[in-house]
Amino acid sequence: MSQYTEIVENGLWKQNPGVVQLLGLCPTLAVTTSVVNGLSLGLATALVMATANGAVSPVRKFVPAEIRVPVFILVIAALVTVIDLTIHGFAAPLHKVLGIFIPLIVVNCIVLARVESFAAKNTPVPSILDGLMMGLGLTIVLAILGGIRELIGKGTLFSGLDLALGPDFKHYMLSIPDYQGFLLAILPPGAFLGLACLIAFRNWAGNRKTLALPQSGGAVKPAH
């Protein structure tokens, strides 16, 4: 159980691919103009990562080292194609918004990095969990960054929910009355500034937790 706990902690916090490893910055900065966009691409990436790890791990000993990277990319490409066609079939408007960034999951360094560094060296169950947790860690970053940019930039939250879930969810959007918006937040510079704030917060929280550990675990010195 300690192994699985460590995998969960690494994916969601200690080695979060979005704010610690800083992998896959292209979709992180380009798609996060809203919560829905960031969350949708993040979940698609998480699903690909989990299934790719689960597919590679059982055959890791049968793939020659010389061709392992092309084989891994071929597996990832097949899974991304399935995800791409599924989104296109069930949520065509969302597929149109996300556009090229769904097929680009194939060359996303996060997916290949976890397949190469973890799934190729571990059994299927931990590998699937690792891919899922790393993907969910990225999804959380994409959703939070998208929410910050959408709220500051347009004064709305959950806009475009109908693109993913259907027209019945169009009225679930939240908005700030009479808010004129702040254009910088939804432009590329706003993505860099928002991500920088998330990285700074994660580093601050991590350092604070590290500094607090010796104090909570140390012995109380007697007063002189």
Backbone bond lengths (Angstrom), bond angles and torsions (degrees), N, CA, C in turn:
res aa  C-N    CA-C-N  psi(-1)  N-CA   C-N-CA  omega(-1)  CA-C   N-CA-C  phi
1 M - - - 1.461 - - 1.526 111.69 -
2 S 1.338 116.45 -30.83 1.465 119.01 179.74 1.522 110.98 -64.04
3 Q 1.351 117.12 -34.00 1.462 120.27 177.40 1.520 111.32 -64.22
4 Y 1.326 116.84 -44.09 1.458 120.47 -179.42 1.530 111.04 -68.77
5 T 1.317 116.91 -37.03 1.464 120.05 176.83 1.519 110.97 -63.00
6 E 1.328 116.00 -41.14 1.468 120.09 178.45 1.518 111.35 -64.93
7 I 1.337 116.91 -38.54 1.461 120.63 178.65 1.526 110.52 -62.91
8 V 1.323 116.51 -43.71 1.466 120.85 179.25 1.526 110.59 -63.75
9 E 1.322 117.83 -45.52 1.467 121.50 -179.42 1.527 111.12 -64.44
10 N 1.322 116.93 -39.80 1.468 119.73 179.75 1.522 111.03 -65.07
11 G 1.327 116.35 -44.20 1.459 119.39 -177.29 1.504 113.88 -67.73
12 L 1.334 116.33 -41.32 1.464 120.07 -174.98 1.527 113.27 -87.58
13 W 1.355 117.39 -24.84 1.468 117.76 -173.35 1.529 114.45 -137.54
14 K 1.331 117.58 -63.79 1.462 120.43 -169.49 1.521 113.02 -64.07
15 Q 1.340 117.61 -40.81 1.468 121.61 -179.67 1.524 111.30 -121.88
16 N 1.313 115.84 34.75 1.471 119.93 -179.11 1.526 110.32 -52.09
17 P 1.339 117.85 124.04 1.466 119.59 -175.18 1.523 114.35 -65.86
18 G 1.333 117.69 -22.07 1.455 120.09 -176.61 1.513 114.33 -84.47
19 V 1.342 117.76 -38.60 1.468 120.32 -174.01 1.522 113.49 -119.01
20 V 1.334 118.39 -4.23 1.469 121.00 177.76 1.525 110.16 -115.67
21 Q 1.330 116.91 -57.26 1.462 120.02 -179.93 1.529 112.37 -78.68
22 L 1.335 116.23 -22.21 1.471 122.60 179.74 1.530 111.41 54.78
23 L 1.328 115.65 49.01 1.456 121.94 176.99 1.523 109.71 -103.65
24 G 1.317 115.81 152.41 1.463 120.35 178.39 1.510 113.80 65.25
25 L 1.335 117.32 41.18 1.463 120.76 -176.10 1.526 112.86 -69.92
26 C 1.332 117.64 -24.60 1.469 119.49 -178.37 1.528 111.30 -60.90
27 P 1.336 120.56 -55.94 1.474 118.71 177.05 1.515 112.44 -67.77
28 T 1.333 117.18 -31.75 1.464 119.96 179.78 1.515 111.35 -59.51
29 L 1.307 117.16 -40.96 1.458 121.00 -176.44 1.526 112.47 -88.31
30 A 1.317 117.73 -27.42 1.463 120.07 -172.93 1.528 113.49 -89.45
31 V 1.317 118.22 -34.40 1.461 121.42 -171.20 1.518 112.47 -93.52
32 T 1.320 118.21 -20.13 1.471 121.35 -170.27 1.525 113.16 -80.83
33 T 1.309 117.71 49.71 1.458 120.50 173.74 1.524 111.69 -87.22
34 S 1.338 116.44 -7.45 1.464 121.06 177.14 1.521 109.27 -157.28
35 V 1.325 116.19 162.11 1.461 121.13 178.68 1.525 110.66 -61.67
36 V 1.318 116.41 -44.95 1.464 120.80 -175.57 1.520 111.33 -62.05
37 N 1.329 116.86 -45.32 1.462 120.23 179.43 1.524 111.61 -61.65
38 G 1.338 116.47 -48.86 1.456 120.14 -178.90 1.517 112.35 -63.83
39 L 1.328 116.21 -43.61 1.463 120.54 -178.91 1.522 111.33 -65.89
40 S 1.323 117.05 -41.27 1.465 120.54 -178.15 1.526 111.35 -64.87
41 L 1.338 116.94 -47.90 1.464 119.49 179.70 1.521 110.86 -66.79
42 G 1.336 117.26 -36.17 1.450 120.37 178.72 1.522 112.12 -63.73
43 L 1.324 117.12 -44.11 1.462 120.51 179.05 1.527 111.46 -65.86
44 A 1.326 116.69 -38.04 1.466 119.59 176.72 1.523 110.80 -63.50
45 T 1.320 116.46 -41.56 1.465 120.64 178.56 1.524 110.98 -66.17
46 A 1.336 116.83 -41.36 1.464 120.54 179.26 1.526 110.97 -62.14
47 L 1.316 116.85 -41.15 1.462 120.53 179.37 1.526 111.04 -64.95
48 V 1.329 116.31 -41.66 1.468 120.13 177.81 1.521 110.64 -64.02
49 M 1.338 116.97 -42.75 1.462 120.44 -178.44 1.525 111.55 -63.97
50 A 1.326 116.89 -43.21 1.457 120.20 -179.24 1.528 111.35 -65.65
51 T 1.318 117.02 -45.84 1.466 120.24 -178.86 1.531 111.80 -71.18
52 A 1.334 116.97 -34.94 1.465 119.57 177.94 1.527 110.74 -65.91
53 N 1.321 116.74 -44.77 1.461 119.70 176.51 1.528 111.34 -61.48
54 G 1.344 116.03 -42.24 1.452 119.95 179.57 1.524 113.26 -66.92
55 A 1.338 117.32 -28.76 1.459 120.67 179.56 1.525 112.22 -81.53
56 V 1.328 116.29 -34.19 1.471 120.28 -176.38 1.522 111.42 -79.82
57 S 1.318 117.49 -38.91 1.461 120.57 -174.00 1.532 114.19 -56.35
58 P 1.346 120.26 -45.35 1.478 118.82 -178.23 1.526 113.81 -66.32
59 V 1.341 118.45 -24.93 1.466 120.53 -176.06 1.519 112.18 -107.21
60 R 1.330 116.95 11.00 1.463 120.11 -173.74 1.527 113.02 -60.96
61 K 1.348 116.98 -32.09 1.462 120.62 -177.71 1.524 112.56 -81.66
62 F 1.328 117.03 -12.00 1.461 120.11 -177.31 1.533 112.38 -101.47
63 V 1.324 117.19 -6.04 1.465 120.64 -179.24 1.527 108.84 -95.24
64 P 1.336 118.65 120.95 1.469 120.39 178.44 1.525 111.23 -60.44
65 A 1.312 116.08 145.16 1.466 120.79 -176.88 1.524 112.05 -61.16
66 E 1.346 116.58 -30.38 1.460 120.00 -176.21 1.529 113.01 -68.11
67 I 1.330 117.51 -26.62 1.470 119.75 -176.00 1.528 111.94 -119.31
68 R 1.329 117.65 16.04 1.460 119.06 -174.06 1.530 111.96 -64.82
69 V 1.339 118.44 -40.12 1.465 120.33 -178.27 1.532 111.67 -65.02
70 P 1.366 119.75 -48.28 1.472 118.27 175.76 1.523 113.50 -59.11
71 V 1.330 116.79 -37.78 1.469 119.79 178.90 1.524 110.36 -65.68
72 F 1.319 116.76 -43.59 1.467 120.56 179.30 1.527 110.58 -61.57
73 I 1.331 116.59 -43.80 1.468 120.25 179.94 1.522 110.84 -64.59
74 L 1.325 117.17 -36.94 1.466 120.60 178.29 1.523 110.86 -63.87
75 V 1.332 116.91 -42.14 1.465 120.71 177.57 1.524 110.52 -63.07
76 I 1.331 116.26 -46.26 1.467 120.82 179.96 1.525 110.65 -61.86
77 A 1.344 117.34 -42.18 1.462 121.39 -179.13 1.526 111.09 -62.23
78 A 1.331 117.01 -40.10 1.471 120.40 178.96 1.523 110.48 -64.01
79 L 1.319 117.40 -43.15 1.466 120.96 -179.83 1.529 111.37 -66.88
80 V 1.323 116.88 -41.03 1.469 120.41 179.08 1.520 110.48 -64.55
81 T 1.316 117.51 -37.06 1.465 120.74 177.63 1.523 110.82 -61.63
82 V 1.320 116.48 -41.78 1.469 120.29 177.70 1.523 110.52 -62.90
83 I 1.331 117.16 -45.71 1.471 121.51 179.25 1.524 110.42 -62.81
84 D 1.323 116.85 -43.46 1.469 121.88 -178.87 1.521 111.09 -61.15
85 L 1.311 117.26 -46.56 1.463 120.83 -179.71 1.525 111.43 -68.63
86 T 1.324 117.08 -33.92 1.468 120.19 178.57 1.522 111.10 -66.03
87 I 1.341 116.60 -46.42 1.471 119.93 178.26 1.521 110.40 -63.64
88 H 1.322 116.72 -39.94 1.468 119.91 179.14 1.518 111.48 -64.27
89 G 1.338 116.37 -34.25 1.455 119.68 -177.79 1.523 113.71 -78.29
90 F 1.340 116.89 -35.58 1.465 119.86 -173.73 1.529 113.27 -105.77
91 A 1.328 117.97 -18.06 1.471 120.77 179.96 1.528 108.82 -145.54
92 A 1.330 115.02 66.59 1.466 120.68 -176.34 1.529 113.11 -59.17
93 P 1.339 120.18 -41.99 1.479 118.80 177.94 1.530 112.86 -61.02
94 L 1.336 117.10 -40.71 1.461 120.24 177.26 1.516 110.66 -65.91
95 H 1.312 117.08 -39.45 1.462 121.11 177.70 1.521 110.87 -60.52
96 K 1.318 116.22 -37.27 1.465 120.28 179.11 1.520 111.40 -67.82
97 V 1.330 116.87 -36.49 1.466 120.90 179.93 1.527 110.81 -70.45
98 L 1.325 117.11 -46.14 1.468 120.43 -178.68 1.523 111.81 -70.79
99 G 1.316 116.18 -31.97 1.456 121.73 171.91 1.518 114.47 56.66
100 I 1.328 115.54 -128.89 1.464 122.86 -172.27 1.518 112.41 -69.04
101 F 1.334 118.01 -15.82 1.462 119.66 -174.53 1.525 112.62 -72.19
102 I 1.326 118.65 -18.34 1.465 119.78 174.04 1.530 110.69 -71.83
103 P 1.347 119.62 -52.29 1.477 118.60 175.85 1.528 113.20 -61.26
104 L 1.329 117.46 -28.56 1.463 119.69 -178.71 1.524 112.84 -70.51
105 I 1.334 118.17 -6.94 1.462 119.99 173.84 1.526 110.24 -60.06
106 V 1.341 116.03 -26.46 1.472 120.33 179.70 1.522 110.74 -56.97
107 V 1.327 117.01 -42.30 1.471 120.81 -176.87 1.516 111.89 -100.95
108 N 1.328 117.45 12.98 1.454 120.08 176.87 1.530 108.36 -68.06
109 C 1.327 116.16 124.38 1.464 120.11 -174.53 1.521 112.43 -65.58
110 I 1.336 118.03 -21.54 1.465 119.75 178.07 1.521 110.22 -63.85
111 V 1.322 116.95 -46.65 1.461 121.24 -175.99 1.519 110.63 -63.37
112 L 1.333 116.69 -51.06 1.463 120.35 -178.46 1.524 111.33 -66.25
113 A 1.326 117.18 -34.16 1.465 120.46 -179.34 1.521 111.38 -64.37
114 R 1.331 117.55 -42.86 1.465 119.42 -179.45 1.530 111.44 -72.43
115 V 1.314 116.90 -35.42 1.466 119.58 176.51 1.523 110.27 -63.38
116 E 1.325 115.75 -43.95 1.466 120.90 -176.70 1.529 112.21 -73.43
117 S 1.335 117.01 -42.53 1.465 120.08 -172.63 1.527 113.82 -88.72
118 F 1.336 118.32 -22.79 1.465 119.49 -176.20 1.523 112.56 -121.81
119 A 1.328 117.88 -57.11 1.468 120.26 -174.12 1.518 111.97 -63.05
120 A 1.334 117.47 -32.82 1.459 121.02 -179.06 1.524 112.53 -74.35
121 K 1.346 117.18 -4.18 1.466 120.76 -176.22 1.531 112.96 -126.91
122 N 1.335 117.85 -1.45 1.455 120.22 -174.37 1.525 111.06 -133.14
123 T 1.326 115.35 168.98 1.459 121.92 -179.67 1.531 110.72 -75.01
124 P 1.340 118.60 166.95 1.469 121.38 -172.30 1.528 115.84 -59.94
125 V 1.342 118.25 -46.31 1.466 119.33 -173.76 1.528 112.30 -62.75
126 P 1.338 119.94 -51.37 1.472 118.72 175.65 1.528 112.70 -61.46
127 S 1.320 116.81 -33.27 1.465 120.03 -179.45 1.518 111.29 -66.26
128 I 1.333 116.56 -43.82 1.468 120.22 178.05 1.520 110.42 -62.78
129 L 1.332 116.06 -43.50 1.464 119.79 179.48 1.519 111.08 -63.91
130 D 1.332 116.98 -39.82 1.467 120.27 178.68 1.519 111.05 -62.30
131 G 1.329 117.15 -46.68 1.458 119.90 178.75 1.512 112.40 -62.32
132 L 1.329 116.62 -40.59 1.462 120.73 -179.59 1.529 111.06 -66.19
133 M 1.328 117.35 -45.38 1.460 120.71 -177.59 1.528 111.74 -68.28
134 M 1.321 116.93 -40.81 1.465 119.47 176.07 1.526 110.49 -62.89
135 G 1.326 115.76 -40.14 1.460 119.11 178.04 1.509 112.68 -66.81
136 L 1.330 116.95 -40.43 1.465 120.05 178.09 1.526 111.07 -68.64
137 G 1.333 116.89 -35.17 1.461 119.33 175.09 1.517 111.67 -60.65
138 L 1.332 116.24 -42.54 1.469 120.02 175.74 1.519 110.90 -66.44
139 T 1.332 117.27 -39.59 1.461 121.07 -179.98 1.519 111.59 -60.12
140 I 1.325 116.93 -42.46 1.467 120.86 178.70 1.517 110.79 -60.76
141 V 1.331 116.62 -43.44 1.471 120.28 178.76 1.523 110.77 -63.64
142 L 1.325 117.23 -44.95 1.464 120.87 -179.93 1.527 111.28 -62.51
143 A 1.340 116.72 -41.62 1.464 120.03 -178.66 1.526 111.15 -67.93
144 I 1.331 117.40 -44.02 1.470 120.28 -179.66 1.530 110.45 -66.05
145 L 1.329 116.68 -45.56 1.464 119.99 179.20 1.521 110.82 -63.06
146 G 1.331 116.96 -41.57 1.460 120.09 177.08 1.510 112.21 -63.57
147 G 1.343 116.88 -39.29 1.460 120.20 177.96 1.514 112.65 -65.06
148 I 1.328 116.88 -41.84 1.471 120.91 179.25 1.516 110.38 -63.30
149 R 1.314 116.74 -47.81 1.465 120.70 -177.81 1.532 111.62 -66.53
150 E 1.331 116.18 -40.37 1.463 119.61 -179.78 1.518 111.51 -67.34
151 L 1.337 116.30 -42.78 1.462 119.77 -177.61 1.517 111.64 -67.37
152 I 1.330 117.12 -44.56 1.464 120.60 -179.46 1.523 111.01 -75.22
153 G 1.324 115.87 -39.38 1.467 119.44 -174.46 1.515 114.23 -76.61
154 K 1.336 117.67 -40.57 1.462 120.67 -175.40 1.521 114.11 -121.24
155 G 1.326 117.03 -9.32 1.459 119.77 -179.05 1.509 113.38 72.78
156 T 1.327 116.95 23.03 1.465 121.36 179.63 1.522 110.20 -126.69
157 L 1.310 115.32 167.54 1.459 121.72 175.78 1.527 107.69 -146.59
158 F 1.312 116.25 134.37 1.473 123.78 -177.95 1.527 112.14 68.58
159 S 1.317 117.37 26.33 1.458 118.55 172.76 1.530 109.05 -69.38
160 G 1.313 116.68 141.09 1.455 121.41 -177.49 1.510 113.96 85.04
161 L 1.329 117.33 10.13 1.464 119.86 178.24 1.524 111.07 -62.33
162 D 1.326 116.34 -29.31 1.461 120.16 178.32 1.523 112.37 -67.53
163 L 1.342 117.02 -23.42 1.460 119.75 178.15 1.516 111.72 -65.37
164 A 1.332 116.15 -33.01 1.456 120.42 -177.91 1.524 113.00 -93.58
165 L 1.334 117.21 -36.51 1.463 120.51 -171.26 1.520 113.96 -112.89
166 G 1.329 118.00 -4.28 1.454 120.15 177.65 1.514 113.16 110.65
167 P 1.330 117.37 165.91 1.475 122.16 -176.15 1.519 114.10 -60.81
168 D 1.320 118.15 -25.53 1.465 120.32 -178.34 1.523 112.74 -64.48
169 F 1.321 117.67 -19.16 1.465 121.54 -177.15 1.523 112.53 -98.54
170 K 1.325 116.77 10.27 1.464 119.85 -177.76 1.517 111.93 -66.54
171 H 1.317 117.93 -29.83 1.466 121.27 -175.56 1.528 112.95 -87.93
172 Y 1.317 117.59 3.90 1.465 120.36 179.05 1.524 112.18 -85.21
173 M 1.312 117.97 0.97 1.451 121.73 179.83 1.531 110.63 -70.79
174 L 1.323 115.97 136.66 1.462 122.07 175.34 1.519 109.12 -98.96
175 S 1.318 117.43 144.77 1.463 120.45 -178.67 1.517 110.43 -146.38
176 I 1.330 115.20 151.30 1.463 122.23 176.01 1.520 108.03 -91.60
177 P 1.327 119.07 119.16 1.470 120.79 -178.15 1.534 111.85 -61.43
178 D 1.322 115.70 138.64 1.464 123.49 174.90 1.523 113.19 59.45
179 Y 1.326 117.11 25.61 1.473 119.72 177.54 1.522 108.78 -90.72
180 Q 1.330 116.47 127.08 1.453 121.41 -175.16 1.533 113.22 -84.94
181 G 1.315 116.54 -13.58 1.460 119.50 179.20 1.519 113.17 89.70
182 F 1.321 115.24 162.55 1.463 122.61 178.65 1.522 107.00 -132.09
183 L 1.330 116.56 99.55 1.452 122.60 -168.29 1.527 113.12 -58.10
184 L 1.327 117.88 -34.80 1.458 121.07 -176.75 1.527 111.85 -57.36
185 A 1.328 117.33 -33.03 1.467 120.70 -175.08 1.521 112.45 -65.80
186 I 1.315 118.15 -32.52 1.463 120.04 -177.75 1.528 112.24 -98.52
187 L 1.328 117.50 2.52 1.452 122.13 173.53 1.528 109.47 -91.60
188 P 1.349 118.97 165.10 1.469 120.85 -179.64 1.528 115.34 -51.32
189 P 1.343 119.93 -40.90 1.478 117.91 177.24 1.524 112.79 -60.11
190 G 1.329 117.61 -33.49 1.453 121.06 177.46 1.514 112.16 -64.65
191 A 1.333 116.36 -33.28 1.465 119.87 177.29 1.523 110.74 -65.93
192 F 1.330 116.93 -42.91 1.464 120.56 178.60 1.529 111.03 -64.29
193 L 1.324 116.56 -43.55 1.465 119.63 -179.74 1.529 111.58 -66.02
194 G 1.329 116.59 -42.07 1.459 119.91 179.15 1.522 112.14 -64.25
195 L 1.345 116.73 -43.57 1.458 119.98 178.38 1.528 110.87 -64.97
196 A 1.331 116.66 -38.18 1.461 119.80 177.94 1.530 111.13 -61.44
197 C 1.319 116.83 -39.26 1.468 120.40 178.04 1.528 111.17 -65.16
198 L 1.338 117.20 -40.49 1.457 120.34 178.32 1.529 111.26 -65.96
199 I 1.326 116.95 -40.34 1.463 120.22 177.93 1.524 110.60 -64.81
200 A 1.327 116.17 -42.39 1.465 120.06 179.07 1.521 111.18 -62.88
201 F 1.340 116.75 -41.76 1.467 120.03 179.02 1.524 110.66 -65.08
202 R 1.330 117.36 -42.08 1.458 120.20 179.88 1.535 110.52 -64.13
203 N 1.321 117.93 -42.23 1.462 120.90 178.77 1.524 111.14 -65.34
204 W 1.330 116.15 -41.28 1.468 119.75 178.70 1.525 111.09 -62.95
205 A 1.326 116.47 -45.70 1.455 119.94 -179.84 1.522 111.30 -66.23
206 G 1.343 116.70 -39.21 1.458 119.77 178.78 1.516 112.16 -66.27
207 N 1.331 117.53 -42.23 1.463 120.85 178.69 1.521 111.37 -66.36
208 R 1.321 115.94 -39.04 1.460 119.10 178.99 1.522 111.23 -64.20
209 K 1.325 116.22 -40.48 1.453 119.87 178.66 1.521 111.33 -66.62
210 T 1.342 116.51 -38.87 1.461 120.49 179.22 1.521 111.78 -65.27
211 L 1.322 116.96 -41.84 1.457 120.90 179.82 1.522 111.95 -68.86
212 A 1.313 116.94 -27.73 1.458 119.86 -177.80 1.523 112.75 -80.56
213 L 1.344 117.85 -21.37 1.460 120.17 -175.67 1.528 113.68 -62.32
214 P 1.354 120.93 -48.18 1.457 119.50 -179.26 1.526 112.90 -63.15
215 Q 1.345 117.11 -33.65 1.450 120.60 -179.04 1.522 111.34 -68.23
216 S 1.348 116.42 -39.19 1.463 119.34 -178.90 1.515 112.13 -75.83
217 G 1.356 116.77 -27.37 1.453 119.03 -176.85 1.512 114.31 -98.71
218 G 1.322 117.56 -11.97 1.458 121.01 -176.69 1.508 111.92 -79.91
219 A 1.320 114.64 161.00 1.456 120.02 179.06 1.506 110.89 -79.82
220 V 1.298 117.81 149.71 1.458 122.79 179.09 1.529 108.81 -81.10
221 K 1.325 115.16 124.37 1.460 119.56 -178.18 1.520 109.30 -79.54
222 P 1.343 116.92 140.71 1.473 119.48 178.27 1.510 111.90 -70.94
223 A 1.293 116.73 146.34 1.455 121.71 179.68 1.525 109.85 -74.26
224 H 1.344 116.89 141.40 1.467 121.71 178.78 1.522 109.51 -95.59
